[in-house]
Amino acid sequence: MRASKSFRLHIGIFGRRNAGKSSILNALTQQEVSIVSEVAGTTTDPVEKPMELLPLGPVLFIDTAGIDDTGTLGEKRIEKTMAVFDRTDLGLIVSNNQEWGDFEEAILNELNNRAIPAIVVFNKTDLFLSGNMPPRLAEGKIPVIETSALNGSGIQDLRQAILKSAPDDFINRPSIVADLVGPGEAAILVVPIDKEAPKGRLILPQVQSIRDLLDNDSFCMVVKERELREALGRLNKPPKLVVTDSQAFLKVAADTPTDIPMTSFSILFARYQGDLPEMVRGAMAIDKLKAGDKVMIAEACSHHPIGEDIGTVKIPRWLTQYVGGKIEFTHHRGHDFPANLSDFKLIIHCGACMWNRREMLSRLMKARQAGVPLTNYGLTIAYSLGIFERALQPFPSALEIFRSERKL
């Protein structure tokens, strides 16, 4: 089974038009992934290619349009390219020794400002002799690789540089849930089966949580919400944790003894994919909402909502009841995210299980810069239903933030 994007190192390939970005991608993957042409600007929308880069593991290469594109259409292509920075874990800057200038410096500055590791690739060595190394690169702090995508020289060196430059938080990824349970201990996962549950499958956070527990030598029991009470009664030892789909929070909270920690998959992913303390503060902004305020609901997936959809129906209903007045909700899906956030009083995001963590952190950064609080589905539901402290019980530091800031 192919690894999801959330488990892949996202490698963005940036540079001017006709620098050889697509040729580098094709050489790295040993496939004709991107169209290669002598015509500048052949690549328009970003091109993605997942692959296994051993011994690192699953990666996702993202080939982008030239950062020097021109015209009205070129500006739109550059916008698409700039959006790729939001989900880039490692950046490749492709140029040749004759073309290191403002465009390349701008890319390098963008990567540095976001604390994204960079590799400089001087391509087309079959055409251009090695020139004078730019002073910034001559210091040796940034890996510089000379390649020829045409004859393959330097491609193996580039692979090695990628392996060495992979961020530590990708290689030593924290647990989703296993650190809260421990080897030899048990967790119960409550998985409702409704109209939006994929036929014959569990949703990704549930699958990833099961695998995380098994990898940690923990026990795992999976039940539907109406089976939880009986499941608890059959155990001769209480589980270390109960995790539920956020939509079943009230019933699961009622059926789970208060001495057993309980939370939701969505809150686990607030920690795993984002920044739980900051999202806890974001949820507390719900108390400041009033009728007429604008709230954005953002979802990584672009599925067609049906029935009692959590993002378009349930959360708006629960928040409207909590606030006691009509709120203006705006929905954004996929990588669509407005540049101007200042009109919103709150952003509520899904768990972002389909993305890499970098993109979720990028959205948190943008919201922070705009002064707009951001939280996620599970935290919003727990707060609006009055079980916020209970849902934060497994996370003492986040719970302390809530209790201390509530007193202010």
ROLUMVEX-783042 format. One record per residue (C-alpha): x, y, z; residue number from 1. Coordinates in steps of 0.2 Angstrom, whole numbers, padded with zeros to 4 digits. Each point is the difference from the previous one (the first is absolute). Example, Ala and Ser with C-alpha at 12.3 -4.5 7.8 and 13.67 -1.06 7.14 Angstrom:
<node xx="0062" yy="-0022" zz="0039" k="1"/>
<node xx="0006" yy="0017" zz="-0003" k="2"/>
END
This chain:
<node xx="0000" yy="0000" zz="0000" k="1"/>
<node xx="0007" yy="0017" zz="-0005" k="2"/>
<node xx="0005" yy="0012" zz="0015" k="3"/>
<node xx="-0011" yy="0015" zz="0002" k="4"/>
<node xx="0007" yy="0017" zz="-0003" k="5"/>
<node xx="0000" yy="0004" zz="0018" k="6"/>
<node xx="0014" yy="-0013" zz="0002" k="7"/>
<node xx="0010" yy="0006" zz="-0015" k="8"/>
<node xx="0015" yy="0012" zz="0000" k="9"/>
<node xx="-0006" yy="0014" zz="-0011" k="10"/>
<node xx="0015" yy="0006" zz="-0012" k="11"/>
<node xx="-0004" yy="0016" zz="-0009" k="12"/>
<node xx="0010" yy="0004" zz="-0016" k="13"/>
<node xx="0002" yy="0018" zz="-0004" k="14"/>
<node xx="0009" yy="0011" zz="-0013" k="15"/>
<node xx="-0002" yy="0010" zz="-0015" k="16"/>
<node xx="-0008" yy="-0005" zz="-0016" k="17"/>
<node xx="0011" yy="-0012" zz="-0010" k="18"/>
<node xx="0012" yy="-0003" zz="0014" k="19"/>
<node xx="-0003" yy="-0019" zz="-0002" k="20"/>
<node xx="-0012" yy="-0003" zz="0015" k="21"/>
<node xx="-0010" yy="-0012" zz="-0009" k="22"/>
<node xx="0015" yy="-0009" zz="-0007" k="23"/>
<node xx="0007" yy="-0002" zz="0018" k="24"/>
<node xx="-0017" yy="-0007" zz="0006" k="25"/>
<node xx="0000" yy="-0013" zz="-0014" k="26"/>
<node xx="0019" yy="-0004" zz="0003" k="27"/>
<node xx="-0004" yy="-0003" zz="0019" k="28"/>
<node xx="-0015" yy="-0010" zz="-0003" k="29"/>
<node xx="0007" yy="-0009" zz="-0015" k="30"/>
<node xx="-0017" yy="0003" zz="-0008" k="31"/>
<node xx="-0007" yy="0013" zz="-0013" k="32"/>
<node xx="-0011" yy="0008" zz="0014" k="33"/>
<node xx="0001" yy="0018" zz="-0007" k="34"/>
<node xx="0000" yy="0006" zz="-0018" k="35"/>
<node xx="0017" yy="0006" zz="-0005" k="36"/>
<node xx="0002" yy="0013" zz="-0014" k="37"/>
<node xx="0012" yy="0013" zz="-0006" k="38"/>
<node xx="-0015" yy="0012" zz="0001" k="39"/>
<node xx="0001" yy="0010" zz="0016" k="40"/>
<node xx="-0015" yy="-0001" zz="0011" k="41"/>
<node xx="-0006" yy="-0018" zz="-0005" k="42"/>
<node xx="-0004" yy="-0004" zz="0018" k="43"/>
<node xx="-0016" yy="0010" zz="0005" k="44"/>
<node xx="-0009" yy="-0008" zz="0015" k="45"/>
<node xx="0011" yy="-0009" zz="0013" k="46"/>
<node xx="0003" yy="-0018" zz="-0004" k="47"/>
<node xx="0001" yy="-0013" zz="0014" k="48"/>
<node xx="0009" yy="-0016" zz="0000" k="49"/>
<node xx="0000" yy="-0012" zz="0015" k="50"/>
<node xx="0014" yy="-0013" zz="0001" k="51"/>
<node xx="0010" yy="-0010" zz="0012" k="52"/>
<node xx="0017" yy="0008" zz="0003" k="53"/>
<node xx="0010" yy="-0014" zz="0010" k="54"/>
<node xx="0005" yy="0000" zz="0013" k="55"/>
<node xx="-0009" yy="0016" zz="0004" k="56"/>
<node xx="-0017" yy="-0007" zz="-0004" k="57"/>
<node xx="-0016" yy="0007" zz="-0009" k="58"/>
<node xx="0003" yy="0018" zz="-0007" k="59"/>
<node xx="-0010" yy="0011" zz="-0012" k="60"/>
<node xx="0009" yy="0011" zz="-0013" k="61"/>
<node xx="-0009" yy="0016" zz="-0005" k="62"/>
<node xx="0006" yy="0007" zz="-0017" k="63"/>
<node xx="-0005" yy="0019" zz="-0001" k="64"/>
<node xx="-0002" yy="0013" zz="-0014" k="65"/>
<node xx="0014" yy="0012" zz="-0002" k="66"/>
<node xx="0001" yy="0014" zz="0013" k="67"/>
<node xx="0005" yy="0012" zz="-0014" k="68"/>
<node xx="-0016" yy="-0003" zz="-0010" k="69"/>
<node xx="-0008" yy="0015" zz="-0008" k="70"/>
<node xx="-0017" yy="0007" zz="-0006" k="71"/>
<node xx="-0017" yy="-0001" zz="0009" k="72"/>
<node xx="0000" yy="-0019" zz="-0002" k="73"/>
<node xx="0018" yy="-0001" zz="0006" k="74"/>
<node xx="-0005" yy="0010" zz="0016" k="75"/>
<node xx="-0013" yy="-0014" zz="0003" k="76"/>
<node xx="0013" yy="-0013" zz="-0002" k="77"/>
<node xx="0012" yy="0008" zz="0012" k="78"/>
<node xx="-0014" yy="0001" zz="0013" k="79"/>
<node xx="-0002" yy="-0019" zz="-0002" k="80"/>
<node xx="0019" yy="-0002" zz="0002" k="81"/>
<node xx="0000" yy="0011" zz="0016" k="82"/>
<node xx="-0014" yy="-0010" zz="0007" k="83"/>
<node xx="0011" yy="-0015" zz="-0001" k="84"/>
<node xx="0012" yy="0007" zz="0013" k="85"/>
<node xx="-0014" yy="-0003" zz="0013" k="86"/>
<node xx="0002" yy="-0019" zz="-0002" k="87"/>
<node xx="0018" yy="-0001" zz="-0003" k="88"/>
<node xx="0011" yy="-0010" zz="0012" k="89"/>
<node xx="0016" yy="0002" zz="-0010" k="90"/>
<node xx="0003" yy="0011" zz="-0015" k="91"/>
<node xx="0011" yy="-0002" zz="-0015" k="92"/>
<node xx="0006" yy="0016" zz="-0009" k="93"/>
<node xx="0004" yy="-0005" zz="-0018" k="94"/>
<node xx="0011" yy="0012" zz="-0010" k="95"/>
<node xx="0016" yy="0000" zz="-0010" k="96"/>
<node xx="0016" yy="0009" zz="0005" k="97"/>
<node xx="-0004" yy="0014" zz="-0013" k="98"/>
<node xx="-0017" yy="0004" zz="0008" k="99"/>
<node xx="0002" yy="0003" zz="0019" k="100"/>
<node xx="-0009" yy="0017" zz="0003" k="101"/>
<node xx="-0015" yy="0008" zz="0008" k="102"/>
<node xx="-0012" yy="-0014" zz="-0004" k="103"/>
<node xx="0011" yy="-0013" zz="0008" k="104"/>
<node xx="0004" yy="0011" zz="0015" k="105"/>
<node xx="-0019" yy="0003" zz="0002" k="106"/>
<node xx="-0003" yy="-0019" zz="0000" k="107"/>
<node xx="0014" yy="-0003" zz="0013" k="108"/>
<node xx="-0007" yy="0014" zz="0011" k="109"/>
<node xx="-0017" yy="-0007" zz="0000" k="110"/>
<node xx="0006" yy="-0017" zz="0005" k="111"/>
<node xx="0011" yy="0007" zz="0013" k="112"/>
<node xx="-0014" yy="0011" zz="0007" k="113"/>
<node xx="-0010" yy="-0015" zz="0002" k="114"/>
<node xx="0014" yy="-0011" zz="0008" k="115"/>
<node xx="-0001" yy="-0012" zz="-0015" k="116"/>
<node xx="0016" yy="-0008" zz="-0004" k="117"/>
<node xx="0007" yy="0003" zz="-0018" k="118"/>
<node xx="0011" yy="-0008" zz="-0013" k="119"/>
<node xx="0007" yy="0010" zz="-0014" k="120"/>
<node xx="0001" yy="-0010" zz="-0017" k="121"/>
<node xx="0010" yy="0007" zz="-0014" k="122"/>
<node xx="-0006" yy="-0009" zz="-0015" k="123"/>
<node xx="0005" yy="-0001" zz="-0018" k="124"/>
<node xx="0018" yy="-0003" zz="0004" k="125"/>
<node xx="0001" yy="-0008" zz="-0017" k="126"/>
<node xx="-0003" yy="0018" zz="-0007" k="127"/>
<node xx="0007" yy="0011" zz="0013" k="128"/>
<node xx="0018" yy="-0001" zz="0008" k="129"/>
<node xx="0001" yy="0003" zz="0018" k="130"/>
<node xx="-0001" yy="0019" zz="0004" k="131"/>
<node xx="0004" yy="0010" zz="0014" k="132"/>
<node xx="-0009" yy="-0006" zz="0016" k="133"/>
<node xx="-0012" yy="0014" zz="0007" k="134"/>
<node xx="0008" yy="0005" zz="0017" k="135"/>
<node xx="-0016" yy="-0005" zz="0010" k="136"/>
<node xx="0003" yy="-0018" zz="-0007" k="137"/>
<node xx="0018" yy="0000" zz="0002" k="138"/>
<node xx="-0001" yy="0000" zz="0019" k="139"/>
<node xx="-0005" yy="-0019" zz="-0002" k="140"/>
<node xx="-0015" yy="0001" zz="0012" k="141"/>
<node xx="-0012" yy="-0004" zz="-0015" k="142"/>
<node xx="0003" yy="-0016" zz="-0010" k="143"/>
<node xx="0004" yy="0004" zz="-0018" k="144"/>
<node xx="-0001" yy="-0014" zz="-0013" k="145"/>
<node xx="0006" yy="0001" zz="-0018" k="146"/>
<node xx="-0011" yy="-0011" zz="-0012" k="147"/>
<node xx="-0004" yy="-0003" zz="-0017" k="148"/>
<node xx="-0017" yy="-0008" zz="-0002" k="149"/>
<node xx="0004" yy="-0003" zz="-0018" k="150"/>
<node xx="0014" yy="-0013" zz="0003" k="151"/>
<node xx="-0004" yy="-0004" zz="0018" k="152"/>
<node xx="0016" yy="0007" zz="0008" k="153"/>
<node xx="-0003" yy="0006" zz="0018" k="154"/>
<node xx="-0017" yy="-0007" zz="0002" k="155"/>
<node xx="0006" yy="-0013" zz="0013" k="156"/>
<node xx="0009" yy="0013" zz="0009" k="157"/>
<node xx="-0016" yy="0010" zz="0001" k="158"/>
<node xx="-0010" yy="-0015" zz="0006" k="159"/>
<node xx="0013" yy="-0001" zz="0014" k="160"/>
<node xx="-0001" yy="0018" zz="0004" k="161"/>
<node xx="-0019" yy="-0002" zz="0002" k="162"/>
<node xx="0002" yy="-0015" zz="0012" k="163"/>
<node xx="0012" yy="0011" zz="0011" k="164"/>
<node xx="-0011" yy="0015" zz="-0001" k="165"/>
<node xx="-0016" yy="-0007" zz="0005" k="166"/>
<node xx="-0007" yy="0009" zz="0016" k="167"/>
<node xx="0002" yy="-0010" zz="0016" k="168"/>
<node xx="-0018" yy="0002" zz="0004" k="169"/>
<node xx="-0004" yy="-0010" zz="-0015" k="170"/>
<node xx="0012" yy="-0014" zz="0004" k="171"/>
<node xx="-0004" yy="0000" zz="0019" k="172"/>
<node xx="-0019" yy="0003" zz="-0002" k="173"/>
<node xx="-0009" yy="0000" zz="0017" k="174"/>
<node xx="-0014" yy="-0012" zz="0004" k="175"/>
<node xx="-0018" yy="0003" zz="-0004" k="176"/>
<node xx="-0007" yy="-0009" zz="0015" k="177"/>
<node xx="0012" yy="-0014" zz="0006" k="178"/>
<node xx="0009" yy="0011" zz="0012" k="179"/>
<node xx="-0016" yy="0003" zz="0009" k="180"/>
<node xx="-0003" yy="-0019" zz="0002" k="181"/>
<node xx="0017" yy="-0009" zz="0002" k="182"/>
<node xx="0005" yy="-0018" zz="-0005" k="183"/>
<node xx="-0011" yy="-0013" zz="0007" k="184"/>
<node xx="-0014" yy="0012" zz="0004" k="185"/>
<node xx="-0017" yy="0002" zz="-0009" k="186"/>
<node xx="-0009" yy="0013" zz="-0009" k="187"/>
<node xx="-0018" yy="0000" zz="-0006" k="188"/>
<node xx="-0004" yy="0009" zz="-0016" k="189"/>
<node xx="-0018" yy="0005" zz="-0003" k="190"/>
<node xx="-0004" yy="0000" zz="-0019" k="191"/>
<node xx="-0017" yy="0005" zz="-0005" k="192"/>
<node xx="-0006" yy="-0007" zz="-0017" k="193"/>
<node xx="-0011" yy="0013" zz="-0008" k="194"/>
<node xx="-0004" yy="0006" zz="-0018" k="195"/>
<node xx="0016" yy="0008" zz="-0002" k="196"/>
<node xx="0011" yy="-0015" zz="0005" k="197"/>
<node xx="0009" yy="-0007" zz="-0015" k="198"/>
<node xx="-0008" yy="-0016" zz="-0005" k="199"/>
<node xx="0010" yy="-0015" zz="0006" k="200"/>
<node xx="0014" yy="0011" zz="0008" k="201"/>
<node xx="0004" yy="0011" zz="0015" k="202"/>
<node xx="0005" yy="0018" zz="-0002" k="203"/>
<node xx="0018" yy="0004" zz="0000" k="204"/>
<node xx="0003" yy="0006" zz="0018" k="205"/>
<node xx="-0008" yy="-0016" zz="0007" k="206"/>
<node xx="0011" yy="-0011" zz="-0011" k="207"/>
<node xx="0015" yy="0010" zz="0005" k="208"/>
<node xx="-0004" yy="-0001" zz="0018" k="209"/>
<node xx="-0002" yy="-0018" zz="0000" k="210"/>
<node xx="0017" yy="-0003" zz="-0009" k="211"/>
<node xx="0008" yy="0012" zz="0012" k="212"/>
<node xx="-0006" yy="-0010" zz="0015" k="213"/>
<node xx="0005" yy="-0017" zz="-0008" k="214"/>
<node xx="0017" yy="0007" zz="-0004" k="215"/>
<node xx="0002" yy="0004" zz="0018" k="216"/>
<node xx="-0005" yy="-0017" zz="0006" k="217"/>
<node xx="-0016" yy="0007" zz="0008" k="218"/>
<node xx="-0017" yy="-0009" zz="-0001" k="219"/>
<node xx="-0014" yy="0008" zz="-0010" k="220"/>
<node xx="-0019" yy="-0003" zz="0001" k="221"/>
<node xx="-0011" yy="0008" zz="-0014" k="222"/>
<node xx="-0019" yy="0002" zz="0004" k="223"/>
<node xx="-0015" yy="0010" zz="-0006" k="224"/>
<node xx="-0007" yy="0013" zz="0012" k="225"/>
<node xx="-0014" yy="-0010" zz="0005" k="226"/>
<node xx="0011" yy="-0015" zz="0005" k="227"/>
<node xx="0012" yy="0010" zz="0011" k="228"/>
<node xx="-0008" yy="-0003" zz="0017" k="229"/>
<node xx="-0001" yy="-0019" zz="-0003" k="230"/>
<node xx="0018" yy="0000" zz="-0006" k="231"/>
<node xx="0006" yy="0009" zz="0016" k="232"/>
<node xx="-0010" yy="-0013" zz="0010" k="233"/>
<node xx="0008" yy="-0014" zz="-0008" k="234"/>
<node xx="0018" yy="0006" zz="0005" k="235"/>
<node xx="0008" yy="-0007" zz="0016" k="236"/>
<node xx="0011" yy="0016" zz="0000" k="237"/>
<node xx="-0005" yy="0017" zz="-0006" k="238"/>
<node xx="0008" yy="0007" zz="-0016" k="239"/>
<node xx="0013" yy="0014" zz="0002" k="240"/>
<node xx="-0010" yy="0010" zz="-0013" k="241"/>
<node xx="-0016" yy="0002" zz="-0009" k="242"/>
<node xx="0001" yy="0009" zz="-0017" k="243"/>
<node xx="-0016" yy="0004" zz="-0009" k="244"/>
<node xx="-0006" yy="0008" zz="-0016" k="245"/>
<node xx="-0004" yy="0018" zz="0005" k="246"/>
<node xx="-0018" yy="-0001" zz="-0006" k="247"/>
<node xx="-0003" yy="-0014" zz="0013" k="248"/>
<node xx="0008" yy="0011" zz="0014" k="249"/>
<node xx="-0016" yy="0001" zz="0011" k="250"/>
<node xx="-0005" yy="-0018" zz="0000" k="251"/>
<node xx="0018" yy="-0006" zz="0003" k="252"/>
<node xx="0003" yy="0012" zz="0014" k="253"/>
<node xx="-0016" yy="-0006" zz="0008" k="254"/>
<node xx="0005" yy="-0018" zz="-0002" k="255"/>
<node xx="0018" yy="0001" zz="0005" k="256"/>
<node xx="0004" yy="0001" zz="0019" k="257"/>
<node xx="0008" yy="0017" zz="0005" k="258"/>
<node xx="0016" yy="-0009" zz="0006" k="259"/>
<node xx="0004" yy="-0006" zz="-0017" k="260"/>
<node xx="0008" yy="0013" zz="-0011" k="261"/>
<node xx="-0010" yy="0004" zz="-0016" k="262"/>
<node xx="0003" yy="0011" zz="-0016" k="263"/>
<node xx="-0004" yy="-0001" zz="-0018" k="264"/>
<node xx="0010" yy="-0004" zz="-0016" k="265"/>
<node xx="-0001" yy="0018" zz="-0006" k="266"/>
<node xx="0008" yy="0007" zz="0016" k="267"/>
<node xx="0014" yy="-0013" zz="-0001" k="268"/>
<node xx="0003" yy="0007" zz="-0018" k="269"/>
<node xx="0000" yy="0018" zz="0007" k="270"/>
<node xx="0016" yy="-0006" zz="0009" k="271"/>
<node xx="0007" yy="-0011" zz="-0013" k="272"/>
<node xx="-0003" yy="0011" zz="-0015" k="273"/>
<node xx="-0001" yy="0017" zz="0008" k="274"/>
<node xx="0003" yy="0009" zz="0016" k="275"/>
<node xx="-0012" yy="-0006" zz="0014" k="276"/>
<node xx="0004" yy="0014" zz="0012" k="277"/>
<node xx="-0003" yy="0014" zz="-0013" k="278"/>
<node xx="-0016" yy="-0009" zz="-0006" k="279"/>
<node xx="-0006" yy="-0001" zz="0018" k="280"/>
<node xx="0001" yy="0019" zz="0001" k="281"/>
<node xx="-0009" yy="0001" zz="-0017" k="282"/>
<node xx="-0014" yy="-0010" zz="0007" k="283"/>
<node xx="-0002" yy="0011" zz="0015" k="284"/>
<node xx="-0004" yy="0014" zz="-0013" k="285"/>
<node xx="-0017" yy="-0008" zz="-0002" k="286"/>
<node xx="-0005" yy="0010" zz="0016" k="287"/>
<node xx="0003" yy="0016" zz="-0009" k="288"/>
<node xx="-0011" yy="-0004" zz="-0015" k="289"/>
<node xx="-0016" yy="0010" zz="-0003" k="290"/>
<node xx="-0014" yy="0000" zz="-0012" k="291"/>
<node xx="0006" yy="0006" zz="-0017" k="292"/>
<node xx="0018" yy="-0005" zz="0002" k="293"/>
<node xx="0009" yy="-0008" zz="-0015" k="294"/>
<node xx="0007" yy="-0018" zz="0003" k="295"/>
<node xx="0010" yy="-0010" zz="-0012" k="296"/>
<node xx="-0001" yy="-0019" zz="-0001" k="297"/>
<node xx="0015" yy="-0007" zz="-0009" k="298"/>
<node xx="0001" yy="-0018" zz="-0005" k="299"/>
<node xx="0015" yy="-0009" zz="-0009" k="300"/>
<node xx="-0011" yy="-0012" zz="-0009" k="301"/>
<node xx="-0011" yy="0005" zz="-0015" k="302"/>
<node xx="-0013" yy="-0013" zz="0003" k="303"/>
<node xx="-0018" yy="0004" zz="-0004" k="304"/>
<node xx="-0010" yy="0002" zz="0016" k="305"/>
<node xx="-0015" yy="-0011" zz="0003" k="306"/>
<node xx="-0013" yy="-0001" zz="0014" k="307"/>
<node xx="0005" yy="0006" zz="0017" k="308"/>
<node xx="0017" yy="0006" zz="-0006" k="309"/>
<node xx="0011" yy="0005" zz="0015" k="310"/>
<node xx="0008" yy="0015" zz="-0009" k="311"/>
<node xx="-0015" yy="0007" zz="-0009" k="312"/>
<node xx="-0014" yy="-0005" zz="0012" k="313"/>
<node xx="0004" yy="-0006" zz="0017" k="314"/>
<node xx="0014" yy="0013" zz="0005" k="315"/>
<node xx="-0010" yy="0015" zz="-0006" k="316"/>
<node xx="-0015" yy="-0006" zz="0009" k="317"/>
<node xx="0009" yy="-0003" zz="0017" k="318"/>
<node xx="0009" yy="0016" zz="-0001" k="319"/>
<node xx="-0016" yy="0010" zz="-0004" k="320"/>
<node xx="-0008" yy="-0008" zz="0015" k="321"/>
<node xx="0015" yy="0004" zz="0011" k="322"/>
<node xx="0001" yy="0018" zz="-0006" k="323"/>
<node xx="-0019" yy="0003" zz="0000" k="324"/>
<node xx="0000" yy="0009" zz="-0017" k="325"/>
<node xx="0003" yy="-0002" zz="-0018" k="326"/>
<node xx="0018" yy="-0002" zz="-0005" k="327"/>
<node xx="0006" yy="0003" zz="-0018" k="328"/>
<node xx="0010" yy="-0016" zz="-0005" k="329"/>
<node xx="0012" yy="-0001" zz="-0015" k="330"/>
<node xx="0006" yy="-0016" zz="-0006" k="331"/>
<node xx="0017" yy="-0004" zz="-0009" k="332"/>
<node xx="0006" yy="-0017" zz="-0005" k="333"/>
<node xx="0016" yy="-0007" zz="-0006" k="334"/>
<node xx="0015" yy="0011" zz="-0003" k="335"/>
<node xx="-0012" yy="0015" zz="-0002" k="336"/>
<node xx="0004" yy="0012" zz="0014" k="337"/>
<node xx="-0004" yy="0019" zz="-0001" k="338"/>
<node xx="0015" yy="0012" zz="0001" k="339"/>
<node xx="-0010" yy="0013" zz="0010" k="340"/>
<node xx="-0006" yy="-0008" zz="0017" k="341"/>
<node xx="-0003" yy="0016" zz="0009" k="342"/>
<node xx="-0019" yy="0000" zz="-0002" k="343"/>
<node xx="-0001" yy="-0017" zz="0010" k="344"/>
<node xx="-0003" yy="-0001" zz="0018" k="345"/>
<node xx="0005" yy="-0019" zz="0001" k="346"/>
<node xx="0007" yy="-0013" zz="-0012" k="347"/>
<node xx="-0006" yy="-0018" zz="0003" k="348"/>
<node xx="0010" yy="-0013" zz="-0009" k="349"/>
<node xx="-0002" yy="-0019" zz="-0002" k="350"/>
<node xx="0014" yy="-0011" zz="0006" k="351"/>
<node xx="0010" yy="0001" zz="-0016" k="352"/>
<node xx="0003" yy="-0019" zz="0000" k="353"/>
<node xx="0003" yy="0001" zz="-0019" k="354"/>
<node xx="0013" yy="0013" zz="0001" k="355"/>
<node xx="0018" yy="0001" zz="0006" k="356"/>
<node xx="0003" yy="0009" zz="0016" k="357"/>
<node xx="0009" yy="0014" zz="-0008" k="358"/>
<node xx="-0016" yy="0007" zz="-0009" k="359"/>
<node xx="-0010" yy="0000" zz="0016" k="360"/>
<node xx="0014" yy="0009" zz="0009" k="361"/>
<node xx="0000" yy="0013" zz="-0015" k="362"/>
<node xx="-0018" yy="0003" zz="0003" k="363"/>
<node xx="0002" yy="0002" zz="0018" k="364"/>
<node xx="0014" yy="0013" zz="-0004" k="365"/>
<node xx="-0011" yy="0010" zz="-0012" k="366"/>
<node xx="-0014" yy="0000" zz="0013" k="367"/>
<node xx="0012" yy="0006" zz="0013" k="368"/>
<node xx="0007" yy="0014" zz="-0011" k="369"/>
<node xx="-0018" yy="0006" zz="-0003" k="370"/>
<node xx="-0005" yy="-0001" zz="0018" k="371"/>
<node xx="-0013" yy="-0013" zz="-0003" k="372"/>
<node xx="-0002" yy="-0014" zz="0012" k="373"/>
<node xx="0000" yy="-0018" zz="-0008" k="374"/>
<node xx="-0007" yy="-0016" zz="0007" k="375"/>
<node xx="-0006" yy="-0016" zz="-0007" k="376"/>
<node xx="-0016" yy="-0011" zz="-0001" k="377"/>
<node xx="0003" yy="-0010" zz="0016" k="378"/>
<node xx="0004" yy="0014" zz="0011" k="379"/>
<node xx="-0014" yy="0010" zz="-0007" k="380"/>
<node xx="-0013" yy="-0014" zz="0003" k="381"/>
<node xx="0007" yy="-0003" zz="0018" k="382"/>
<node xx="-0001" yy="0018" zz="0004" k="383"/>
<node xx="-0017" yy="0004" zz="-0006" k="384"/>
<node xx="-0007" yy="-0016" zz="0008" k="385"/>
<node xx="0007" yy="0004" zz="0017" k="386"/>
<node xx="0013" yy="-0014" zz="0002" k="387"/>
<node xx="0016" yy="0009" zz="-0005" k="388"/>
<node xx="0009" yy="-0004" zz="0016" k="389"/>
<node xx="-0005" yy="-0018" zz="-0001" k="390"/>
<node xx="0007" yy="-0001" zz="-0018" k="391"/>
<node xx="0016" yy="0007" zz="0005" k="392"/>
<node xx="0003" yy="-0011" zz="0015" k="393"/>
<node xx="0013" yy="-0011" zz="-0009" k="394"/>
<node xx="0011" yy="0016" zz="-0003" k="395"/>
<node xx="0004" yy="0008" zz="0016" k="396"/>
<node xx="0010" yy="0015" zz="-0007" k="397"/>
<node xx="-0014" yy="0005" zz="-0012" k="398"/>
<node xx="-0013" yy="-0002" zz="0014" k="399"/>
<node xx="0011" yy="0011" zz="0011" k="400"/>
<node xx="0000" yy="0013" zz="-0013" k="401"/>
<node xx="-0019" yy="0000" zz="-0001" k="402"/>
<node xx="-0002" yy="0001" zz="0018" k="403"/>
<node xx="0013" yy="0014" zz="0003" k="404"/>
<node xx="-0006" yy="0011" zz="-0015" k="405"/>
<node xx="-0019" yy="-0003" zz="0005" k="406"/>
<node xx="0004" yy="0009" zz="0017" k="407"/>
<node xx="0007" yy="0016" zz="-0009" k="408"/>
END
